[in-house]
Amino acid sequence: MSRYFLEVAYKGSRFSGFQGQANANTIQVEIENAFNILNASMVKMTGSSRTDAGVHALQNYFHFDFDRLLHPQFIYKLNAILPPDIVAKSIHEMPENAHARFDARSRYYQYRIYRFKNPFYLETGYYYPYQLEFNLLKEAAEYIKDHKNFYAFTKMNTAVKNYECTIYKSEWVFKKDVWIYHIEANRFLRGMIRLLTATMLQLARKKIPLESFHSLFQSDKKCGYSIPATGLFLTSVTFPQNFLKQ
C-alpha cells in the first residue's frame, strides 16, 4: 500500500465546499469519483485544508492510499475526467505516515474585493462599492498579527474547543482596482477569514471605532459581521522543506 499526495486547484463557485458530504456536490466527491472511473477502485481522500462552500483554491492537497501502481499519465487522465472547474496539478508518492492535514505548516489565503463594477470578477471577488480608509485596514491587519485568540471570529455552530491560531502574515494590498487581504496562519477556524475581513471593512467604512475592533480579541462575544465566500482563495499550503517527494 502506497500513500500519495495529490495537488489540486479549483474554482469553488458551484461546490458545497471541499470535504465530502452526504447529498452534496463537493471537491472531494468529484475527485474520488474521477479516481474510481480511472482505476475502477474507490479511495478515501483526506484534505489539507477544508475550504467552505464557494471558496476557491489555487493550491490544496489530498492524501490517499492505493495498493496498485498509478498510471504514468495519471494526472493527464484524471484531468480528462474531472469537470473544468477542478484541476489535478501534481502527484507525489509519500511515506506511509505522511498526512496532508497534520503535516502542513501553514495555510495562506487571500480575500479579494473590488469597488467598481466588473463582470469579470463576478464569481472570484466581492463587489464592495464603498469608500474605504486604507490606513485603518492596514492598522487592523497589523493588529491581528499580535493576537492568538480568535473566538470572536468563528461561526457559532462549531465543535472546536481551541480558538488559538498563530498568524504569520496579515496585510492589505491594493492592486489595480482590487483590494486583497493576505493572511497566513498555522490553522484557521471555520469562517474566520471572512469574519475578520468583514469586520475590517466595517472599520474602514468607519461604521465601528478602532477600539471596538480591538476589544473583540478579548471578548466572549461574536463579531457579528460576515461576507460571501466568493472572494476567498486558498493560495497555498506549506509543508516542511523537502517534504514533498517528486
Secondary structure as GFF3:
##gff-version 3
##sequence-region A 1 246
A	DSSP	beta_strand	2	10	.	.	.	ID=ss1
A	DSSP	alpha_helix	27	39	.	.	.	ID=ss2
A	DSSP	beta_strand	46	47	.	.	.	ID=ss3
A	DSSP	beta_strand	56	66	.	.	.	ID=ss4
A	DSSP	alpha_helix	74	81	.	.	.	ID=ss5
A	DSSP	beta_strand	86	94	.	.	.	ID=ss6
A	DSSP	beta_strand	106	114	.	.	.	ID=ss7
A	DSSP	three_ten_helix	119	121	.	.	.	ID=ss8
A	DSSP	beta_strand	126	127	.	.	.	ID=ss9
A	DSSP	alpha_helix	134	145	.	.	.	ID=ss10
A	DSSP	three_ten_helix	151	153	.	.	.	ID=ss11
A	DSSP	beta_strand	167	175	.	.	.	ID=ss12
A	DSSP	beta_strand	178	185	.	.	.	ID=ss13
A	DSSP	alpha_helix	192	204	.	.	.	ID=ss14
A	DSSP	alpha_helix	210	215	.	.	.	ID=ss15
A	DSSP	three_ten_helix	216	218	.	.	.	ID=ss16
A	DSSP	three_ten_helix	229	231	.	.	.	ID=ss17
A	DSSP	beta_strand	232	238	.	.	.	ID=ss18
###
